[in-house]
Amino acid sequence: MKTVAELVKTDNVMIVDVRTRAEFAGGHVADSVNIPLDELPERINELKGKENIIVCCRSGARSANAAVILKQNGIDCLNGGSWLDVNYYRNN
């Protein structure tokens, strides 16, 4: 599997930001999808069958939890950590 820095530059990547709606509204990676961590279990079907998923949040803690939830549900993903890091990788 590719690294976050490699995968984020591809056309077929799905970036899932697990911060709250308010945090997401304050800034996010372009074309990312906001699924707050507390909504992830009931919205898991939105991600089934998707490939090249990167999860991110503010610092990496919530995205680490999200990655565990996704993997427990058979969904491959990478923990991108901070959305600012993912944004940096995408633009550099």
C-alpha positions as CSV (number, residue, x, y, z in Angstrom):
1,M,0.0,0.0,0.0
2,K,1.2,3.5,-0.7
3,T,2.0,6.1,1.9
4,V,-0.4,8.9,2.8
5,A,2.0,11.4,1.0
6,E,1.8,9.2,-2.2
7,L,-1.9,8.3,-2.1
8,V,-3.2,11.8,-1.5
9,K,-1.8,13.0,-4.8
10,T,-3.7,10.4,-6.8
11,D,-7.1,11.0,-8.5
12,N,-8.9,8.1,-6.9
13,V,-8.4,8.9,-3.2
14,M,-11.2,9.5,-0.7
15,I,-10.3,11.8,2.2
16,V,-12.5,11.4,5.2
17,D,-12.3,14.1,7.9
18,V,-13.6,12.8,11.2
19,R,-13.7,16.2,13.0
20,T,-16.9,17.9,14.1
21,R,-18.9,19.8,11.5
22,A,-17.8,23.1,13.1
23,E,-14.1,22.2,12.9
24,F,-14.6,21.1,9.3
25,A,-16.3,24.3,8.4
26,G,-13.3,26.2,9.8
27,G,-11.0,24.6,7.2
28,H,-10.5,21.3,5.5
29,V,-8.7,19.5,2.7
30,A,-10.4,20.3,-0.7
31,D,-12.8,17.5,-1.8
32,S,-12.7,15.8,1.6
33,V,-15.8,14.3,3.1
34,N,-16.9,15.1,6.7
35,I,-18.1,12.2,8.7
36,P,-17.7,13.1,12.4
37,L,-16.2,10.3,14.5
38,D,-19.3,9.9,16.6
39,E,-21.4,9.4,13.4
40,L,-19.0,6.9,11.8
41,P,-20.6,3.7,13.1
42,E,-24.0,4.5,11.7
43,R,-22.5,5.9,8.4
44,I,-20.0,3.0,7.8
45,N,-22.0,1.8,4.8
46,E,-21.1,5.1,2.9
47,L,-17.5,3.8,2.9
48,K,-18.0,0.1,2.1
49,G,-16.6,-0.8,-1.3
50,K,-14.5,2.4,-1.5
51,E,-10.8,2.2,-2.0
52,N,-7.9,4.5,-1.2
53,I,-9.4,6.0,1.9
54,I,-7.4,8.4,4.1
55,V,-8.8,9.5,7.4
56,C,-7.8,12.7,9.1
57,C,-8.7,14.9,12.0
58,R,-7.1,17.7,14.0
59,S,-4.2,15.9,15.6
60,G,-4.4,12.3,14.6
61,A,-6.1,10.8,17.7
62,R,-9.7,10.7,16.3
63,S,-8.4,9.5,12.9
64,A,-6.6,6.7,14.6
65,N,-9.8,5.6,16.3
66,A,-11.6,6.0,12.9
67,A,-9.1,3.8,11.2
68,V,-9.6,1.0,13.8
69,I,-13.4,1.2,13.4
70,L,-13.1,1.0,9.6
71,K,-10.6,-1.9,9.7
72,Q,-12.9,-3.7,12.1
73,N,-15.6,-3.4,9.5
74,G,-13.4,-4.7,6.7
75,I,-12.5,-1.3,5.2
76,D,-8.9,-0.6,4.3
77,C,-7.7,2.9,5.0
78,L,-4.7,4.9,6.0
79,N,-4.5,7.2,9.0
80,G,-3.4,10.6,7.6
81,G,-3.2,12.2,11.1
82,S,-3.8,15.9,11.0
83,W,-5.8,17.4,8.2
84,L,-3.1,20.1,7.9
85,D,-0.5,17.4,7.1
86,V,-2.8,15.7,4.6
87,N,-3.4,19.1,3.0
88,Y,0.4,19.8,2.9
89,Y,1.1,16.4,1.2
90,R,-1.6,17.1,-1.4
91,N,-0.3,20.5,-2.3
92,N,3.5,19.8,-2.2
